[in-house]
Amino acid sequence: MTKTDKALALKEARKVVDFIEKESLTDAEKKQIHDESISNFNENVNPGWLEYRKSVSTDAAFIEWTDSVDHFEDLNGLQFIDCLGGFGIYTCGHRNPEILKTVQAQLSRYALHSQELIDPLRGYLARLTALITPGDLQYCFFTNGGAEAVEMALKLARLATGGRWYISTVGAFHGKSMGAISMGGKGAYREDYVPMIQQVQHVEYGNAAAMEAAIKNLQTVGEKVAGVIIEPIQGEAGVVIPPDGYLTAVRGICDKYGVAMIVDEIQTGMGRTGTLWRCEVEDVTPDIMTYGKAYGGGIMPITGIIARPKMWVDKLIDNPWILGSPTFGGNPLACSAAISTIKFMLENDIPKVCKEKGEYFMKKLGELQKKYPTVLKSFRGAGLLICMEFPEAEVGYSVTKGLFERHVMTAGTLVNAKTVRIEPPAVLSDESIAKVIQALDEALADVKKEYNL
């Protein structure tokens, strides 16, 4: 193929559109999609992607093709129970029928917006978000991905406070754009990009005294701190839960020194941890809060920030574009999904569902730990954000591989597979939960024997 081959591209596009629009595929077409998908990833995405595969360390042959409620299927109709939840996006399930119906209705009307006229859904969604978030959080700005939401939060903190420094935490994960990764607390994701934003200090997570010392020292030498950014539970670090009172202490420190408190609820929010927002467990209202993942109902990508009125300074009101102007941020399709998601969550009390099912999972993990103490070293979590910890990464990989062989999908965290998450949809059925526990029991037994633990 020459570098530009429009005729071949048209032929390829027609073929793929035909695959998408077909009600069913022949065996030959399934094999074609399988083989071409592997080739396309190796030649046009990244040769390392299939090797990485956190969920299945030795087999990249499964091609995801459809999904429903609490599971997905490969090309051949093989079902896998979802205990990964797309790293948190499927709290309301896969293709939730109620949310999908809303999005389809909006799609039949108009999909994107003119950028000039007022889009009513953005206003409705902003009002709903203000109604379901803590304290006096009021003004919303919608984005497309988590890192982009974090970037807007960091920019807003500077606009509102005039500060230039940020305090983040060791082990933090806030995304991989340059600003977001500057806040990140894992060296492997930072070292290739240094120098990044220079005015960032990292302190120990859960240590409010260390955070106060960092702010105080900076201000003593004439440096102004714009914001503190924390996760109420560190998700990708391995579901690290801070000590009781940590969020309250950080709120007090930020008030004392005039620093914006940014709480990243992208993974923990929207009911995942047993309350609608994790910061509610300590009745804390951040100055800026980010949200995403489950916010779009597992149907559409939408993220954003919401801020207190004091953060929406005159400069931002006078020039609404100064914070950002993402072309697709807050588009009608995404807003319709988020609006319907909020409706579904409130009607079905999804935070309570996550809490109750999470408590059941934790009870069963306690039983399995007693049965396999040399394999399952510990476990922790809140709601349906749960982590299992193993002696070594290789052991964790073997457990996830064993689960996958039993048609249960899970994965390690960004730490590695030493810590493996359980982050299923809240709509996971009791029958599916029983199958997951049974599969985990069998996988742990196999791994105990394999490693002679």
HELIX and SHEET records of a PDB file:
HELIX    1   1 LYS A    6  GLU A   21  1                                  16    
HELIX    2   2 ASP A   27  ASN A   40  1                                  14    
HELIX    3   3 PHE A   41  VAL A   45  3                                   5    
HELIX    4   4 TRP A   49  TYR A   52  1                                   4    
HELIX    5   5 GLY A   85  GLY A   88  1                                   4    
HELIX    6   6 PRO A   97  LEU A  107  1                                  11    
HELIX    7   7 PRO A  120  ILE A  132  1                                  13    
HELIX    8   8 GLY A  146  THR A  161  1                                  16    
HELIX    9   9 MET A  178  MET A  183  1                                   6    
HELIX   10  10 GLY A  187  ARG A  190  1                                   4    
HELIX   11  11 GLU A  191  TYR A  193  5                                   3    
HELIX   12  12 ALA A  208  THR A  220  1                                  13    
HELIX   13  13 TYR A  246  TYR A  257  1                                  12    
HELIX   14  14 ARG A  278  GLU A  282  5                                   5    
HELIX   15  15 LYS A  293  GLY A  296  5                                   4    
HELIX   16  16 PRO A  309  MET A  311  5                                   3    
HELIX   17  17 ASP A  314  ASP A  318  1                                   5    
HELIX   18  18 PRO A  332  ASN A  348  1                                  17    
HELIX   19  19 ILE A  350  LYS A  371  1                                  22    
HELIX   20  20 ALA A  393  GLU A  405  1                                  13    
HELIX   21  21 ASP A  430  GLU A  450  1                                  21    
SHEET    1   A 4 GLU A  64  SER A  68  0                                        
SHEET    2   A 4 HIS A  71  ASP A  74 -1                                        
SHEET    3   A 4 GLN A  79  ASP A  82 -1                                        
SHEET    4   A 4 VAL A 408  MET A 409  1                                        
SHEET    1   B 7 TYR A 139  THR A 143  0                                        
SHEET    2   B 7 THR A 303  ALA A 307 -1                                        
SHEET    3   B 7 ILE A 288  TYR A 291 -1                                        
SHEET    4   B 7 ALA A 260  ASP A 264  1                                        
SHEET    5   B 7 VAL A 225  ILE A 230  1                                        
SHEET    6   B 7 TRP A 165  THR A 169  1                                        
SHEET    7   B 7 VAL A 200  VAL A 203  1                                        
SHEET    1   C 4 SER A 378  ALA A 382  0                                        
SHEET    2   C 4 LEU A 385  GLU A 389 -1                                        
SHEET    3   C 4 THR A 419  ILE A 422 -1                                        
SHEET    4   C 4 ALA A 411  GLY A 412 -1                                        
END                                                                             
